[in-house]
């Protein structure tokens, strides 16, 4: 039986958060409750942005980046727990997920603006300023210190995934059963089923023909993250391989669906820089992964490569 939606049962809200556009669609709730949830969600997102954004001048991560090279810094407890998670994901991905690569990203970005590559000498200076192994965690005091003076933490996509998980948790606690959440269309979480079907169909477009979907995910109580380099987003953050200290080559996107928005963000980035033959070993460490696809463009011709997921995936 197809659900019938009325204007009163579907509510849409957008705002700016995490340095991008956040969209939220609530289904099957009263208008007053929807407005209240929109307000509380926006407040929650701004609180998380203050905690995790390196751009906020008085933010907790900003303070850590500014002072932790000179002395141990005790971040707020939630940020401490977040960084412990990041350390775990760094270990689980064999170093492919690394939140310390900002100095390398800046070096490559500045060089590419001049149509150049960094010199070996420049790389030799910057590479020692990166690496998660240069973070010292004091488990007793809950402090963190950097072993490199220019090391900078950038929670980037991790923060969006973490925020989506937190918002979804809040909505479920409020009794919301159907919802669509999106950060800039590359980070998506859905609650329940689509009002007109058993799942939410989320397409991955051809980057050279955005009207054409090359793959469609069917999401139910799940999250989807897409990472990569595309011709339609020239200003996006470069995805650097920690193993090579170089950006991934060419145009490609990699999308992962899982029950955790945080893990979707981790894996969509990490698997992009992991050799194809090693991906299965990494994915086996994440039992909640449901489906994945990589699209590699060669002279504007897309080639789709399914990510090796267990048969019960979507």
Secondary structure, DSSP 4 states (H G I P E B T S, - for coil): ------GGGEEEEEEEETTEEEEEEEESS-HHHHHHHHHHHHHHHHHHHHHH-SS-TT-HHHHHHHHTTTS-B---HHHHHHHHHHHHHHHHTTTSS-TT-HHHHHHHHHHHHTT----HHHHHHHHTT--GGGEEEETTTTEEEESSTT-----HHHHHHHHHHHHHHHHHHTT--EEEEEETTTEEEEES--TTSSSEEEEEEETTEEEEEEEEEEESSEEEEEEEE-TT-TTSPP-EETTTTEEPPSEEEEEEEES-HHHHHHHHHHHHHS-HHHHHHHHTT-TTEEEEEEEEEETTEEEEEE----TT--
